[in-house]
Amino acid sequence: MAPKMFKSKVPMFSTEEYDDWKIRMQTHLLSMNDEMWSIIEDGPIEIQKPNTSNDQTTKTFQVIPMPKKEWTDEDKRRANLDNIAKNTIYHTLDKIVFSKIKQCKTAKEI
């Protein structure tokens, strides 16, 4: 029998209890996906591929952005983690706080 999965309640943001909220939010996001907290700290995942150009002037390994049409389902899932993180954070904010961060483009910016 498979274990039962449950959805935990998203912790509401509080300026007075920010440290507690951050710990709860970090745990909540990590419970959704192991990579989620790195999205908050480092920004959105960039899907890349090796640079296979014929330019041999540099001997170092280089990567370039992978065109979206080449993305696998896993690449799409990983690239979408920033949207999931933003949506989750939005649901923790009241209208006043949301109005202050709604222009942010990434979860890291929030």
Backbone atoms as SQL, in Angstrom:
CREATE TABLE atoms (id INTEGER PRIMARY KEY, chain TEXT, resi INTEGER, resn TEXT, atom TEXT, x REAL, y REAL, z REAL);
INSERT INTO atoms VALUES
  (1, 'A', 1, 'MET', 'N', 0.839, -1.182, 0.000),
  (2, 'A', 1, 'MET', 'CA', 0.000, 0.000, 0.000),
  (3, 'A', 1, 'MET', 'C', 0.887, 1.250, 0.000),
  (4, 'A', 2, 'ALA', 'N', 0.602, 2.165, -0.911),
  (5, 'A', 2, 'ALA', 'CA', 1.396, 3.388, -1.039),
  (6, 'A', 2, 'ALA', 'C', 1.115, 4.325, 0.128),
  (7, 'A', 3, 'PRO', 'N', 2.146, 5.077, 0.575),
  (8, 'A', 3, 'PRO', 'CA', 1.918, 6.017, 1.674),
  (9, 'A', 3, 'PRO', 'C', 0.968, 7.124, 1.238),
  (10, 'A', 4, 'LYS', 'N', 0.164, 7.605, 2.172),
  (11, 'A', 4, 'LYS', 'CA', -0.764, 8.694, 1.874),
  (12, 'A', 4, 'LYS', 'C', 0.004, 10.003, 1.828),
  (13, 'A', 5, 'MET', 'N', -0.263, 10.776, 0.810),
  (14, 'A', 5, 'MET', 'CA', 0.357, 12.091, 0.670),
  (15, 'A', 5, 'MET', 'C', -0.652, 13.129, 1.156),
  (16, 'A', 6, 'PHE', 'N', -0.181, 14.145, 1.814),
  (17, 'A', 6, 'PHE', 'CA', -1.069, 15.203, 2.261),
  (18, 'A', 6, 'PHE', 'C', -0.481, 16.536, 1.878),
  (19, 'A', 7, 'LYS', 'N', -1.359, 17.486, 1.689),
  (20, 'A', 7, 'LYS', 'CA', -0.914, 18.837, 1.387),
  (21, 'A', 7, 'LYS', 'C', -0.870, 19.622, 2.685),
  (22, 'A', 8, 'SER', 'N', 0.279, 20.184, 2.960),
  (23, 'A', 8, 'SER', 'CA', 0.383, 20.996, 4.164),
  (24, 'A', 8, 'SER', 'C', -0.094, 22.404, 3.862),
  (25, 'A', 9, 'LYS', 'N', -0.553, 23.051, 4.888),
  (26, 'A', 9, 'LYS', 'CA', -1.032, 24.417, 4.768),
  (27, 'A', 9, 'LYS', 'C', 0.160, 25.343, 4.549),
  (28, 'A', 10, 'VAL', 'N', 0.031, 26.252, 3.613),
  (29, 'A', 10, 'VAL', 'CA', 1.107, 27.200, 3.326),
  (30, 'A', 10, 'VAL', 'C', 1.183, 28.193, 4.484),
  (31, 'A', 11, 'PRO', 'N', 2.383, 28.389, 5.066),
  (32, 'A', 11, 'PRO', 'CA', 2.499, 29.320, 6.204),
  (33, 'A', 11, 'PRO', 'C', 2.313, 30.764, 5.757),
  (34, 'A', 12, 'MET', 'N', 1.449, 31.490, 6.439),
  (35, 'A', 12, 'MET', 'CA', 1.186, 32.884, 6.081),
  (36, 'A', 12, 'MET', 'C', 2.348, 33.771, 6.524),
  (37, 'A', 13, 'PHE', 'N', 2.698, 34.732, 5.666),
  (38, 'A', 13, 'PHE', 'CA', 3.801, 35.644, 5.933),
  (39, 'A', 13, 'PHE', 'C', 3.458, 36.577, 7.089),
  (40, 'A', 14, 'SER', 'N', 4.442, 36.812, 7.933),
  (41, 'A', 14, 'SER', 'CA', 4.290, 37.739, 9.050),
  (42, 'A', 14, 'SER', 'C', 5.612, 38.462, 9.259),
  (43, 'A', 15, 'THR', 'N', 5.573, 39.792, 9.208),
  (44, 'A', 15, 'THR', 'CA', 6.807, 40.558, 9.422),
  (45, 'A', 15, 'THR', 'C', 7.303, 40.409, 10.855),
  (46, 'A', 16, 'GLU', 'N', 6.377, 40.229, 11.785),
  (47, 'A', 16, 'GLU', 'CA', 6.765, 40.086, 13.196),
  (48, 'A', 16, 'GLU', 'C', 7.439, 38.741, 13.457),
  (49, 'A', 17, 'GLU', 'N', 7.092, 37.734, 12.689),
  (50, 'A', 17, 'GLU', 'CA', 7.635, 36.384, 12.894),
  (51, 'A', 17, 'GLU', 'C', 8.334, 35.882, 11.628),
  (52, 'A', 18, 'TYR', 'N', 9.105, 36.767, 11.006),
  (53, 'A', 18, 'TYR', 'CA', 9.744, 36.432, 9.738),
  (54, 'A', 18, 'TYR', 'C', 10.644, 35.198, 9.848),
  (55, 'A', 19, 'ASP', 'N', 11.461, 35.115, 10.883),
  (56, 'A', 19, 'ASP', 'CA', 12.391, 33.986, 11.019),
  (57, 'A', 19, 'ASP', 'C', 11.650, 32.654, 11.059),
  (58, 'A', 20, 'ASP', 'N', 10.547, 32.607, 11.805),
  (59, 'A', 20, 'ASP', 'CA', 9.744, 31.380, 11.863),
  (60, 'A', 20, 'ASP', 'C', 9.105, 31.083, 10.513),
  (61, 'A', 21, 'TRP', 'N', 8.580, 32.137, 9.859),
  (62, 'A', 21, 'TRP', 'CA', 7.954, 31.962, 8.547),
  (63, 'A', 21, 'TRP', 'C', 8.967, 31.414, 7.544),
  (64, 'A', 22, 'LYS', 'N', 10.180, 31.952, 7.563),
  (65, 'A', 22, 'LYS', 'CA', 11.198, 31.517, 6.612),
  (66, 'A', 22, 'LYS', 'C', 11.507, 30.030, 6.785),
  (67, 'A', 23, 'ILE', 'N', 11.642, 29.583, 8.024),
  (68, 'A', 23, 'ILE', 'CA', 11.916, 28.163, 8.275),
  (69, 'A', 23, 'ILE', 'C', 10.762, 27.299, 7.766),
  (70, 'A', 24, 'ARG', 'N', 9.537, 27.709, 8.080),
  (71, 'A', 24, 'ARG', 'CA', 8.360, 26.952, 7.625),
  (72, 'A', 24, 'ARG', 'C', 8.236, 26.970, 6.110),
  (73, 'A', 25, 'MET', 'N', 8.502, 28.117, 5.521),
  (74, 'A', 25, 'MET', 'CA', 8.379, 28.237, 4.062),
  (75, 'A', 25, 'MET', 'C', 9.456, 27.406, 3.364),
  (76, 'A', 26, 'GLN', 'N', 10.655, 27.424, 3.885),
  (77, 'A', 26, 'GLN', 'CA', 11.729, 26.621, 3.305),
  (78, 'A', 26, 'GLN', 'C', 11.347, 25.142, 3.340),
  (79, 'A', 27, 'THR', 'N', 10.853, 24.692, 4.470),
  (80, 'A', 27, 'THR', 'CA', 10.450, 23.295, 4.604),
  (81, 'A', 27, 'THR', 'C', 9.291, 22.979, 3.677),
  (82, 'A', 28, 'HIS', 'N', 8.329, 23.886, 3.585),
  (83, 'A', 28, 'HIS', 'CA', 7.178, 23.675, 2.704),
  (84, 'A', 28, 'HIS', 'C', 7.627, 23.543, 1.248),
  (85, 'A', 29, 'LEU', 'N', 8.482, 24.457, 0.797),
  (86, 'A', 29, 'LEU', 'CA', 8.949, 24.416, -0.595),
  (87, 'A', 29, 'LEU', 'C', 9.776, 23.160, -0.869),
  (88, 'A', 30, 'LEU', 'N', 10.642, 22.796, 0.063),
  (89, 'A', 30, 'LEU', 'CA', 11.448, 21.591, -0.119),
  (90, 'A', 30, 'LEU', 'C', 10.592, 20.329, -0.134),
  (91, 'A', 31, 'SER', 'N', 9.473, 20.347, 0.591),
  (92, 'A', 31, 'SER', 'CA', 8.589, 19.186, 0.571),
  (93, 'A', 31, 'SER', 'C', 7.905, 19.045, -0.784),
  (94, 'A', 32, 'MET', 'N', 7.831, 20.134, -1.538),
  (95, 'A', 32, 'MET', 'CA', 7.238, 20.103, -2.874),
  (96, 'A', 32, 'MET', 'C', 8.230, 19.561, -3.906),
  (97, 'A', 33, 'ASN', 'N', 9.517, 19.963, -3.745),
  (98, 'A', 33, 'ASN', 'CA', 10.555, 19.558, -4.694),
  (99, 'A', 33, 'ASN', 'C', 11.918, 19.847, -4.066),
  (100, 'A', 34, 'ASP', 'N', 12.841, 18.907, -4.204),
  (101, 'A', 34, 'ASP', 'CA', 14.172, 19.060, -3.609),
  (102, 'A', 34, 'ASP', 'C', 14.944, 20.261, -4.154),
  (103, 'A', 35, 'GLU', 'N', 14.633, 20.702, -5.345),
  (104, 'A', 35, 'GLU', 'CA', 15.360, 21.819, -5.963),
  (105, 'A', 35, 'GLU', 'C', 14.739, 23.183, -5.652),
  (106, 'A', 36, 'MET', 'N', 13.597, 23.181, -4.989),
  (107, 'A', 36, 'MET', 'CA', 12.837, 24.420, -4.838),
  (108, 'A', 36, 'MET', 'C', 13.583, 25.504, -4.068),
  (109, 'A', 37, 'TRP', 'N', 14.303, 25.167, -3.005),
  (110, 'A', 37, 'TRP', 'CA', 14.979, 26.218, -2.246),
  (111, 'A', 37, 'TRP', 'C', 16.126, 26.828, -3.037),
  (112, 'A', 38, 'SER', 'N', 16.762, 26.051, -3.895),
  (113, 'A', 38, 'SER', 'CA', 17.824, 26.628, -4.728),
  (114, 'A', 38, 'SER', 'C', 17.237, 27.644, -5.720),
  (115, 'A', 39, 'ILE', 'N', 15.986, 27.477, -6.090),
  (116, 'A', 39, 'ILE', 'CA', 15.312, 28.465, -6.947),
  (117, 'A', 39, 'ILE', 'C', 15.205, 29.797, -6.202),
  (118, 'A', 40, 'ILE', 'N', 14.889, 29.728, -4.916),
  (119, 'A', 40, 'ILE', 'CA', 14.774, 30.937, -4.095),
  (120, 'A', 40, 'ILE', 'C', 16.137, 31.604, -3.925),
  (121, 'A', 41, 'GLU', 'N', 17.159, 30.809, -3.677),
  (122, 'A', 41, 'GLU', 'CA', 18.487, 31.366, -3.413),
  (123, 'A', 41, 'GLU', 'C', 19.239, 31.766, -4.679),
  (124, 'A', 42, 'ASP', 'N', 19.132, 30.958, -5.740),
  (125, 'A', 42, 'ASP', 'CA', 19.958, 31.155, -6.933),
  (126, 'A', 42, 'ASP', 'C', 19.207, 31.693, -8.143),
  (127, 'A', 43, 'GLY', 'N', 17.898, 31.642, -8.122),
  (128, 'A', 43, 'GLY', 'CA', 17.109, 32.090, -9.262),
  (129, 'A', 43, 'GLY', 'C', 16.654, 30.915, -10.113),
  (130, 'A', 44, 'PRO', 'N', 15.906, 31.205, -11.170),
  (131, 'A', 44, 'PRO', 'CA', 15.351, 30.147, -12.018),
  (132, 'A', 44, 'PRO', 'C', 16.437, 29.250, -12.615),
  (133, 'A', 45, 'ILE', 'N', 16.085, 28.004, -12.824),
  (134, 'A', 45, 'ILE', 'CA', 17.003, 27.055, -13.464),
  (135, 'A', 45, 'ILE', 'C', 17.093, 27.395, -14.943),
  (136, 'A', 46, 'GLU', 'N', 18.306, 27.477, -15.439),
  (137, 'A', 46, 'GLU', 'CA', 18.527, 27.729, -16.865),
  (138, 'A', 46, 'GLU', 'C', 18.828, 26.392, -17.529),
  (139, 'A', 47, 'ILE', 'N', 18.019, 26.035, -18.495),
  (140, 'A', 47, 'ILE', 'CA', 18.222, 24.783, -19.213),
  (141, 'A', 47, 'ILE', 'C', 19.301, 25.025, -20.269),
  (142, 'A', 48, 'GLN', 'N', 20.387, 24.259, -20.175),
  (143, 'A', 48, 'GLN', 'CA', 21.540, 24.473, -21.045),
  (144, 'A', 48, 'GLN', 'C', 21.978, 23.178, -21.718),
  (145, 'A', 49, 'LYS', 'N', 22.823, 23.345, -22.704),
  (146, 'A', 49, 'LYS', 'CA', 23.414, 22.196, -23.395),
  (147, 'A', 49, 'LYS', 'C', 24.861, 22.529, -23.717),
  (148, 'A', 50, 'PRO', 'N', 25.673, 21.504, -23.990),
  (149, 'A', 50, 'PRO', 'CA', 27.073, 21.763, -24.345),
  (150, 'A', 50, 'PRO', 'C', 27.171, 22.581, -25.631),
  (151, 'A', 51, 'ASN', 'N', 28.124, 23.475, -25.670),
  (152, 'A', 51, 'ASN', 'CA', 28.386, 24.252, -26.875),
  (153, 'A', 51, 'ASN', 'C', 29.219, 23.394, -27.812),
  (154, 'A', 52, 'THR', 'N', 28.649, 22.997, -28.914),
  (155, 'A', 52, 'THR', 'CA', 29.346, 22.122, -29.869),
  (156, 'A', 52, 'THR', 'C', 29.810, 22.870, -31.111),
  (157, 'A', 53, 'SER', 'N', 29.960, 24.189, -30.976),
  (158, 'A', 53, 'SER', 'CA', 30.423, 24.958, -32.138),
  (159, 'A', 53, 'SER', 'C', 31.837, 24.515, -32.515),
  (160, 'A', 54, 'ASN', 'N', 32.224, 24.775, -33.725),
  (161, 'A', 54, 'ASN', 'CA', 33.526, 24.348, -34.251),
  (162, 'A', 54, 'ASN', 'C', 34.668, 25.263, -33.834),
  (163, 'A', 55, 'ASP', 'N', 34.379, 26.269, -33.031),
  (164, 'A', 55, 'ASP', 'CA', 35.409, 27.196, -32.580),
  (165, 'A', 55, 'ASP', 'C', 36.304, 26.495, -31.546),
  (166, 'A', 56, 'GLN', 'N', 37.535, 26.207, -31.899),
  (167, 'A', 56, 'GLN', 'CA', 38.470, 25.501, -31.018),
  (168, 'A', 56, 'GLN', 'C', 39.471, 26.449, -30.373),
  (169, 'A', 57, 'THR', 'N', 39.178, 27.749, -30.355),
  (170, 'A', 57, 'THR', 'CA', 40.114, 28.706, -29.771),
  (171, 'A', 57, 'THR', 'C', 40.205, 28.562, -28.257),
  (172, 'A', 58, 'THR', 'N', 39.206, 28.013, -27.656),
  (173, 'A', 58, 'THR', 'CA', 39.229, 27.803, -26.209),
  (174, 'A', 58, 'THR', 'C', 39.088, 26.316, -25.913),
  (175, 'A', 59, 'LYS', 'N', 39.836, 25.849, -24.975),
  (176, 'A', 59, 'LYS', 'CA', 39.835, 24.420, -24.639),
  (177, 'A', 59, 'LYS', 'C', 38.901, 24.107, -23.470),
  (178, 'A', 60, 'THR', 'N', 38.208, 25.115, -22.949),
  (179, 'A', 60, 'THR', 'CA', 37.328, 24.899, -21.804),
  (180, 'A', 60, 'THR', 'C', 35.952, 24.425, -22.258),
  (181, 'A', 61, 'PHE', 'N', 35.307, 23.659, -21.391),
  (182, 'A', 61, 'PHE', 'CA', 33.952, 23.183, -21.659),
  (183, 'A', 61, 'PHE', 'C', 32.990, 24.347, -21.479),
  (184, 'A', 62, 'GLN', 'N', 32.130, 24.562, -22.461),
  (185, 'A', 62, 'GLN', 'CA', 31.178, 25.665, -22.398),
  (186, 'A', 62, 'GLN', 'C', 29.771, 25.140, -22.621),
  (187, 'A', 63, 'VAL', 'N', 28.814, 25.828, -22.018),
  (188, 'A', 63, 'VAL', 'CA', 27.406, 25.513, -22.236),
  (189, 'A', 63, 'VAL', 'C', 26.699, 26.748, -22.756),
  (190, 'A', 64, 'ILE', 'N', 25.617, 26.512, -23.468),
  (191, 'A', 64, 'ILE', 'CA', 24.792, 27.591, -24.009),
  (192, 'A', 64, 'ILE', 'C', 23.333, 27.285, -23.670),
  (193, 'A', 65, 'PRO', 'N', 22.479, 28.308, -23.682),
  (194, 'A', 65, 'PRO', 'CA', 21.060, 28.040, -23.433),
  (195, 'A', 65, 'PRO', 'C', 20.497, 27.060, -24.471),
  (196, 'A', 66, 'MET', 'N', 19.690, 26.128, -23.990),
  (197, 'A', 66, 'MET', 'CA', 19.063, 25.164, -24.892),
  (198, 'A', 66, 'MET', 'C', 17.752, 25.766, -25.407),
  (199, 'A', 67, 'PRO', 'N', 17.519, 25.754, -26.716),
  (200, 'A', 67, 'PRO', 'CA', 16.250, 26.253, -27.242),
  (201, 'A', 67, 'PRO', 'C', 15.072, 25.467, -26.653),
  (202, 'A', 68, 'LYS', 'N', 13.983, 26.153, -26.353),
  (203, 'A', 68, 'LYS', 'CA', 12.822, 25.503, -25.735),
  (204, 'A', 68, 'LYS', 'C', 12.288, 24.345, -26.564),
  (205, 'A', 69, 'LYS', 'N', 12.417, 24.410, -27.856),
  (206, 'A', 69, 'LYS', 'CA', 11.899, 23.325, -28.696),
  (207, 'A', 69, 'LYS', 'C', 12.677, 22.021, -28.489),
  (208, 'A', 70, 'GLU', 'N', 13.851, 22.094, -27.873),
  (209, 'A', 70, 'GLU', 'CA', 14.658, 20.903, -27.591),
  (210, 'A', 70, 'GLU', 'C', 14.470, 20.375, -26.170),
  (211, 'A', 71, 'TRP', 'N', 13.691, 21.075, -25.344),
  (212, 'A', 71, 'TRP', 'CA', 13.509, 20.684, -23.960),
  (213, 'A', 71, 'TRP', 'C', 12.779, 19.352, -23.850),
  (214, 'A', 72, 'THR', 'N', 13.219, 18.553, -22.908),
  (215, 'A', 72, 'THR', 'CA', 12.504, 17.318, -22.572),
  (216, 'A', 72, 'THR', 'C', 11.396, 17.670, -21.574),
  (217, 'A', 73, 'ASP', 'N', 10.554, 16.716, -21.259),
  (218, 'A', 73, 'ASP', 'CA', 9.525, 16.945, -20.251),
  (219, 'A', 73, 'ASP', 'C', 10.158, 17.300, -18.905),
  (220, 'A', 74, 'GLU', 'N', 11.266, 16.653, -18.576),
  (221, 'A', 74, 'GLU', 'CA', 11.969, 16.951, -17.327),
  (222, 'A', 74, 'GLU', 'C', 12.529, 18.375, -17.342),
  (223, 'A', 75, 'ASP', 'N', 13.067, 18.825, -18.467),
  (224, 'A', 75, 'ASP', 'CA', 13.553, 20.203, -18.587),
  (225, 'A', 75, 'ASP', 'C', 12.413, 21.190, -18.355),
  (226, 'A', 76, 'LYS', 'N', 11.258, 20.917, -18.950),
  (227, 'A', 76, 'LYS', 'CA', 10.093, 21.796, -18.784),
  (228, 'A', 76, 'LYS', 'C', 9.651, 21.843, -17.332),
  (229, 'A', 77, 'ARG', 'N', 9.644, 20.687, -16.669),
  (230, 'A', 77, 'ARG', 'CA', 9.252, 20.618, -15.265),
  (231, 'A', 77, 'ARG', 'C', 10.207, 21.443, -14.407),
  (232, 'A', 78, 'ARG', 'N', 11.498, 21.298, -14.641),
  (233, 'A', 78, 'ARG', 'CA', 12.500, 22.027, -13.862),
  (234, 'A', 78, 'ARG', 'C', 12.444, 23.533, -14.140),
  (235, 'A', 79, 'ALA', 'N', 12.235, 23.911, -15.388),
  (236, 'A', 79, 'ALA', 'CA', 12.157, 25.332, -15.736),
  (237, 'A', 79, 'ALA', 'C', 10.930, 25.991, -15.110),
  (238, 'A', 80, 'ASN', 'N', 9.897, 25.209, -14.839),
  (239, 'A', 80, 'ASN', 'CA', 8.659, 25.733, -14.265),
  (240, 'A', 80, 'ASN', 'C', 8.726, 25.886, -12.740),
  (241, 'A', 81, 'LEU', 'N', 9.761, 25.407, -12.104),
  (242, 'A', 81, 'LEU', 'CA', 9.845, 25.468, -10.642),
  (243, 'A', 81, 'LEU', 'C', 9.789, 26.898, -10.114),
  (244, 'A', 82, 'ASP', 'N', 10.325, 27.855, -10.851),
  (245, 'A', 82, 'ASP', 'CA', 10.265, 29.247, -10.405),
  (246, 'A', 82, 'ASP', 'C', 8.814, 29.720, -10.349),
  (247, 'A', 83, 'ASN', 'N', 8.010, 29.341, -11.336),
  (248, 'A', 83, 'ASN', 'CA', 6.590, 29.718, -11.328),
  (249, 'A', 83, 'ASN', 'C', 5.865, 29.097, -10.138),
  (250, 'A', 84, 'ILE', 'N', 6.186, 27.858, -9.832),
  (251, 'A', 84, 'ILE', 'CA', 5.564, 27.188, -8.689),
  (252, 'A', 84, 'ILE', 'C', 5.969, 27.879, -7.392),
  (253, 'A', 85, 'ALA', 'N', 7.247, 28.230, -7.275),
  (254, 'A', 85, 'ALA', 'CA', 7.722, 28.920, -6.072),
  (255, 'A', 85, 'ALA', 'C', 7.042, 30.280, -5.921),
  (256, 'A', 86, 'LYS', 'N', 6.959, 31.038, -7.006),
  (257, 'A', 86, 'LYS', 'CA', 6.282, 32.344, -6.944),
  (258, 'A', 86, 'LYS', 'C', 4.830, 32.187, -6.520),
  (259, 'A', 87, 'ASN', 'N', 4.135, 31.250, -7.127),
  (260, 'A', 87, 'ASN', 'CA', 2.736, 31.034, -6.808),
  (261, 'A', 87, 'ASN', 'C', 2.558, 30.666, -5.333),
  (262, 'A', 88, 'THR', 'N', 3.431, 29.823, -4.835),
  (263, 'A', 88, 'THR', 'CA', 3.352, 29.407, -3.438),
  (264, 'A', 88, 'THR', 'C', 3.589, 30.597, -2.514),
  (265, 'A', 89, 'ILE', 'N', 4.588, 31.409, -2.816),
  (266, 'A', 89, 'ILE', 'CA', 4.871, 32.585, -1.995),
  (267, 'A', 89, 'ILE', 'C', 3.714, 33.579, -2.063),
  (268, 'A', 90, 'TYR', 'N', 3.165, 33.807, -3.261),
  (269, 'A', 90, 'TYR', 'CA', 2.038, 34.734, -3.407),
  (270, 'A', 90, 'TYR', 'C', 0.897, 34.363, -2.456),
  (271, 'A', 91, 'HIS', 'N', 0.657, 33.076, -2.298),
  (272, 'A', 91, 'HIS', 'CA', -0.447, 32.620, -1.452),
  (273, 'A', 91, 'HIS', 'C', -0.188, 32.841, 0.042),
  (274, 'A', 92, 'THR', 'N', 1.022, 33.235, 0.403),
  (275, 'A', 92, 'THR', 'CA', 1.324, 33.493, 1.819),
  (276, 'A', 92, 'THR', 'C', 1.187, 34.968, 2.170),
  (277, 'A', 93, 'LEU', 'N', 0.970, 35.805, 1.191),
  (278, 'A', 93, 'LEU', 'CA', 1.020, 37.253, 1.391),
  (279, 'A', 93, 'LEU', 'C', -0.368, 37.882, 1.431),
  (280, 'A', 94, 'ASP', 'N', -0.507, 38.892, 2.286),
  (281, 'A', 94, 'ASP', 'CA', -1.755, 39.657, 2.276),
  (282, 'A', 94, 'ASP', 'C', -1.682, 40.683, 1.138),
  (283, 'A', 95, 'LYS', 'N', -2.766, 41.405, 0.910),
  (284, 'A', 95, 'LYS', 'CA', -2.850, 42.346, -0.216),
  (285, 'A', 95, 'LYS', 'C', -1.812, 43.462, -0.128),
  (286, 'A', 96, 'ILE', 'N', -1.533, 43.919, 1.061),
  (287, 'A', 96, 'ILE', 'CA', -0.586, 45.028, 1.225),
  (288, 'A', 96, 'ILE', 'C', 0.827, 44.590, 0.840),
  (289, 'A', 97, 'VAL', 'N', 1.265, 43.451, 1.353),
  (290, 'A', 97, 'VAL', 'CA', 2.609, 42.959, 1.033),
  (291, 'A', 97, 'VAL', 'C', 2.679, 42.572, -0.444),
  (292, 'A', 98, 'PHE', 'N', 1.638, 41.918, -0.958),
  (293, 'A', 98, 'PHE', 'CA', 1.639, 41.529, -2.370),
  (294, 'A', 98, 'PHE', 'C', 1.801, 42.746, -3.280),
  (295, 'A', 99, 'SER', 'N', 1.144, 43.847, -2.932),
  (296, 'A', 99, 'SER', 'CA', 1.246, 45.047, -3.781),
  (297, 'A', 99, 'SER', 'C', 2.674, 45.579, -3.846),
  (298, 'A', 100, 'LYS', 'N', 3.486, 45.256, -2.840),
  (299, 'A', 100, 'LYS', 'CA', 4.872, 45.718, -2.809),
  (300, 'A', 100, 'LYS', 'C', 5.824, 44.828, -3.609),
  (301, 'A', 101, 'ILE', 'N', 5.429, 43.585, -3.871),
  (302, 'A', 101, 'ILE', 'CA', 6.349, 42.660, -4.560),
  (303, 'A', 101, 'ILE', 'C', 5.812, 42.192, -5.916),
  (304, 'A', 102, 'LYS', 'N', 4.640, 42.610, -6.299),
  (305, 'A', 102, 'LYS', 'CA', 4.009, 42.074, -7.512),
  (306, 'A', 102, 'LYS', 'C', 4.790, 42.361, -8.795),
  (307, 'A', 103, 'GLN', 'N', 5.695, 43.304, -8.782),
  (308, 'A', 103, 'GLN', 'CA', 6.503, 43.596, -9.963),
  (309, 'A', 103, 'GLN', 'C', 7.711, 42.665, -10.093),
  (310, 'A', 104, 'CYS', 'N', 8.004, 41.882, -9.074),
  (311, 'A', 104, 'CYS', 'CA', 9.153, 40.967, -9.114),
  (312, 'A', 104, 'CYS', 'C', 8.935, 39.894, -10.174),
  (313, 'A', 105, 'LYS', 'N', 9.969, 39.602, -10.921),
  (314, 'A', 105, 'LYS', 'CA', 9.871, 38.645, -12.028),
  (315, 'A', 105, 'LYS', 'C', 10.188, 37.208, -11.608),
  (316, 'A', 106, 'THR', 'N', 10.981, 37.030, -10.556),
  (317, 'A', 106, 'THR', 'CA', 11.370, 35.681, -10.140),
  (318, 'A', 106, 'THR', 'C', 11.124, 35.505, -8.646),
  (319, 'A', 107, 'ALA', 'N', 11.091, 34.268, -8.217),
  (320, 'A', 107, 'ALA', 'CA', 10.932, 33.972, -6.788),
  (321, 'A', 107, 'ALA', 'C', 12.109, 34.527, -6.000),
  (322, 'A', 108, 'LYS', 'N', 13.286, 34.509, -6.577),
  (323, 'A', 108, 'LYS', 'CA', 14.465, 35.055, -5.890),
  (324, 'A', 108, 'LYS', 'C', 14.300, 36.551, -5.627),
  (325, 'A', 109, 'GLU', 'N', 13.724, 37.290, -6.560),
  (326, 'A', 109, 'GLU', 'CA', 13.521, 38.716, -6.395),
  (327, 'A', 109, 'GLU', 'C', 12.545, 39.025, -5.261),
  (328, 'A', 110, 'ILE', 'N', 11.579, 38.146, -5.064),
  (329, 'A', 110, 'ILE', 'CA', 10.590, 38.360, -4.006),
  (330, 'A', 110, 'ILE', 'C', 11.299, 38.332, -2.673);
